[in-house]
Amino acid sequence: MKWNKSDMSTYIKAKEYIDTVIVPVIPFQTSKDEELIKDAHAQEVMTFFVHHLEKELSGRIMLAPSYVYLKSSELDEEIKRINAWVDDIQSQPFQHIFFITYDPKWKKYEKEMKGNLLWLPALQSEEIDVTEPRGIIREQVNQVVELIRSFW
Amino acid sequence: MSDKKHQVTRRQFLNYTLTGVGGFMAAGLLVSPIRMAIDPVLKESSSGDLVNVGISVDEITDVPQRVDWTVEQVDGWYKSEPSRSAWVYKDENGEIVALSPICTHLGCVVSWEGSEEHPNRFYCPCHDGLYEKDGTNVPGTPPLTPLAVYEQEVRDGILFLGNPIDRKGA
């Protein structure tokens, strides 16, 4: 389910069944022309990816709104902010929290993170079509579904 | 200045023009409410049409297989192409069955023989929901109603599917 009005009314009635939260972690910047297209595309692909991931497992996972941070900001600070999200999420009976990102910088901070970090290699190919889950994205969704299921 | 030349008096002329202009204005005001009132009649249903899902009847076997397709959905000026899926197979009478893969419990996607421990059944990975091959929910597992069945039609040997139709609980 998603963090929206109708899904949250379902959530409140079925809390015991939804034990997993997915948080897409997305860097944002507009200052560097040369990386603008790449970063915006990564954001698009990520949004599309988690949308389809949510569809496959919607009865047991809640897709949180994206955690967006300035690409240039220090992760020492961001880690505190992201962990504050975890503290809030854990006030509900959630068992598993997954952060999904294409930004490799987080990998170094994985140990300090109060959730599971899934770093995926960014899909930069021009061919990635963000209107329909085909080929590589579908493959990636299936594999992450398997990974999440292994935690259940 | 004979009366014959002035068949329309100034007063009449003003009356006519005012009625005319007033009539147009009133009509202008009425058009939108009337259009609104009969709007549902004019609207064509965009999701109710059957869609070619890209599988021919010959390709369908007695083992359920997943087909994915997209439908064009128009919501105001916002056009989207939501993707849909179905599990399609032929039952023992050779009839085509197209089941919605959406678990009736909380909406995960079920898969045929998705768990090795439960052969010949649809399995929901989220809360171990089970369905028989015909989509009937297995009692004792979380789902309380069977999988929805798609409206279907075969045209020139190609399968067309419409909307999923919910069924009553077993």
Interface residues (C-beta under 8 A of the other chain):
Chain A: M1 T10 A14 Y17 I18 K55 E56 L57 S58 G59 R60 T131 E132 P133 V145 R149
Chain B: T70 E81 S83 C103 H105 L106 G107 C108 V109 C124 P125 C126 H127 P142
